[in-house]
Each structure stands twice: as C-alpha cells, then as structure tokens.
Amino acid sequence: MGSSAPGELPRPSATVEARLDGGIAAPVRRYGNPEGFRLLMSHGNGLAIDLYYPFWSLFLDDFDVIVFDLRNHGANPLGDLAQHTVPNLCRDLEVIGQTVDRAFGVRPRAGVYHSVSCLAAAITPSLAVSYAALVLRTALLPTGSQSAGLRVRVQPGGGPNPHPGSPLRG
C-alpha cells in the first residue's frame, strides 16, 4: 500500500477496470494485505466508496480490500441514466466479482455493502454462492426506536474454495 498525506487516500496496490453494460469502464481498486481474507466493499446511492475510507482503512493491515463505486457514482464515468437500474446494479456486482477473480485469483471473499449496493447484493442469486459472507448494512424504515439495521448472510459451505480459518467464519 502506498503512503499518503493526512486526509488523502493511499495509492492502491492495483487498479483494474470492470467492463459494465453500456460500455462503462469501472475502476476496481485493491488495497491492504493481498494475503489476507478478501473483502469487496461498495457504498450507497449518491455516494462514493472513498467517503467510507475511515471505515475500510481499519481493515487494511489484515485484509485484501477491494473497493469500487457503483455505476454513475464516484470515480466512474457518467453513463446513460436510463441504465441506472437495480437489475443493472445486480449485473454490475457479478461483473465486478468476475473481474476481481480474473485479476487477483479466485479466493474466498466477503461482500460488505451499504444501501443500494446492499439491495443489489441481496437480490442477486449468484452472489449467495460466490461469497463466503455478505455483510449488508442499510437504513431501515423506523419502527419504534429502531432506525438502522445490520444483516449478515453466510452461505453454508463458505462459497468457492471455503477457508475454514477465515476470520469471518465462526
């Protein structure tokens, strides 16, 4: 991981482009420990993954951290807004996962997603078998004093190439 000045993001150890529908080339950045358990992370609607750096920076010493912005967000070029749909976001997550596998090798991984990336992950059937775990964080409709929730879905068997020693497994 490259060094950075206070308040700046470090340089990624690698950047690859995921080729999304509509001709969008979405940068996917790798940080952290390439030997660690792999975490793929993305953000909520209207935001960028860089905003979450104070959170994902805490994982850099121990995890292989892969971060990316959703289409039409953050570092991605603006695409056709008519293509900015939940089904396309679902396909984008699949393409990004495949891109990561091709670029960095197939390994057990967990998805850590917020808001609309959480929704896309939750309804994309292929993600249930390609991830050892999904950590889905989203704001919920308030009921009484509850206004936010955390949902974790662990695929039995741990997804591809299960790693029994993974820090995310019980």
C-alpha positions in Angstrom: 0.0 0.0 0.0 1.4 3.4 -0.9 1.9 6.1 1.6 -0.3 9.2 1.6 -0.5 12.6 3.3 -3.0 13.1 6.1 -6.5 13.4 4.7 -5.6 11.7 1.4 -6.3 8.2 0.3 -3.4 5.9 -0.1 -2.4 4.7 -3.6 -4.0 1.4 -4.4 -1.6 -1.6 -4.9 -3.5 -2.4 -8.1 -6.4 -1.0 -10.2 -8.3 -3.0 -12.8 -11.3 -2.0 -14.9 -14.6 -3.9 -14.8 -16.4 -3.6 -18.2 -20.0 -3.0 -17.3 -23.0 -3.0 -19.6 -23.4 0.2 -21.6 -19.6 0.5 -22.2 -18.8 1.7 -18.7 -15.2 1.0 -17.6 -15.5 1.0 -13.8 -12.2 1.2 -11.8 -11.8 -1.5 -9.1 -9.1 -0.8 -6.6 -7.1 -3.1 -4.4 -5.6 -2.1 -1.0 -4.3 -3.8 2.1 -2.9 -7.2 2.6 -3.1 -9.3 -0.6 -2.6 -12.5 1.5 -5.5 -11.6 3.8 -9.1 -12.7 3.5 -10.7 -10.7 0.6 -13.3 -8.1 1.3 -15.2 -6.4 -1.6 -16.8 -3.1 -0.5 -19.2 -0.6 -2.0 -21.4 2.2 -1.0 -24.9 3.6 -1.0 -26.9 5.6 -3.6 -25.5 9.0 -4.3 -22.1 8.4 -2.6 -18.7 7.1 -3.4 -16.6 4.4 -1.7 -13.8 7.0 -0.9 -16.3 8.6 1.6 -16.1 5.3 3.6 -12.3 5.3 3.8 -12.3 5.9 7.6 -14.2 2.6 7.9 -12.4 0.4 5.3 -9.0 1.8 6.3 -9.4 -0.2 9.5 -9.1 -3.5 7.5 -6.0 -2.7 5.5 -3.4 -4.4 7.7 -5.3 -7.8 7.8 -7.5 -8.0 4.7 -7.3 -7.9 1.0 -9.6 -4.9 0.5 -11.2 -4.4 -2.9 -13.3 -1.2 -3.3 -15.4 0.1 -6.1 -18.0 2.7 -6.9 -21.4 1.8 -8.3 -22.2 2.9 -11.9 -22.7 6.7 -12.2 -21.1 7.2 -8.8 -17.7 8.3 -7.5 -14.8 7.6 -9.9 -16.9 6.1 -12.6 -17.8 8.0 -15.8 -21.4 9.1 -16.1 -23.3 6.6 -18.2 -26.8 6.6 -19.6 -29.1 7.3 -16.7 -31.8 5.1 -18.2 -29.4 2.2 -17.5 -29.1 3.2 -13.8 -31.5 0.4 -12.6 -31.3 -2.1 -9.8 -31.2 -5.1 -12.3 -28.1 -3.4 -13.9 -26.5 -2.9 -10.5 -27.1 -6.6 -9.8 -25.3 -7.5 -13.0 -22.5 -5.0 -12.2 -21.8 -6.8 -8.9 -21.5 -10.0 -10.8 -19.1 -8.5 -13.4 -17.0 -6.8 -10.7 -16.7 -10.1 -8.8 -15.6 -11.9 -12.0 -13.2 -9.1 -12.8 -11.6 -9.4 -9.3 -11.3 -13.2 -9.8 -9.6 -12.8 -13.1 -7.2 -10.1 -12.0 -6.3 -11.4 -8.5 -7.3 -15.0 -8.5 -10.3 -16.9 -7.1 -10.4 -16.9 -3.3 -13.0 -16.9 -0.6 -14.4 -13.4 -0.1 -17.0 -11.4 1.7 -19.1 -8.6 0.4 -19.5 -5.6 2.6 -22.2 -3.4 1.1 -24.3 -0.4 2.1 -27.7 0.8 0.9 -28.4 0.2 -2.8 -25.3 -1.9 -3.2 -26.7 -3.9 -0.3 -30.1 -4.3 -2.1 -28.3 -5.4 -5.3 -26.3 -8.0 -3.4 -29.3 -9.3 -1.5 -31.3 -10.0 -4.7 -28.5 -11.3 -6.9 -28.8 -15.1 -6.7 -25.3 -15.8 -7.9 -23.8 -13.8 -5.0 -25.1 -16.3 -2.5 -22.8 -19.0 -3.9 -19.8 -16.8 -4.9 -19.3 -15.2 -1.5 -18.4 -16.8 1.9 -20.4 -14.0 3.6 -22.4 -10.9 2.8 -22.5 -8.0 5.3 -25.4 -5.9 4.3 -25.9 -2.6 6.0 -28.8 -0.4 5.2 -31.1 2.1 6.8 -34.4 0.6 7.6 -37.8 2.2 7.9 -38.1 3.3 11.5 -40.1 1.0 13.8 -40.2 2.4 17.4 -36.7 3.4 18.4 -35.0 1.3 15.7 -33.8 3.2 12.6 -30.9 1.2 11.3 -30.1 -2.5 11.0 -27.3 -4.9 10.2 -27.9 -8.1 8.2 -25.4 -10.9 7.7 -26.0 -13.8 5.4 -23.4 -16.6 5.4 -23.6 -19.2 2.6 -23.3 -22.7 4.1 -20.0 -24.2 2.9 -18.4 -20.7 2.6 -18.8 -20.1 -1.1 -16.0 -21.0 -3.6 -12.9 -22.6 -2.1 -14.1 -22.4 1.6 -11.4 -21.3 4.0 -12.2 -22.8 7.5 -9.7 -20.5 9.1 -11.4 -17.3 7.8 -11.7 -14.6 10.3 -15.3 -14.1 9.2 -16.4 -17.7 10.0 -17.5 -18.9 13.4 
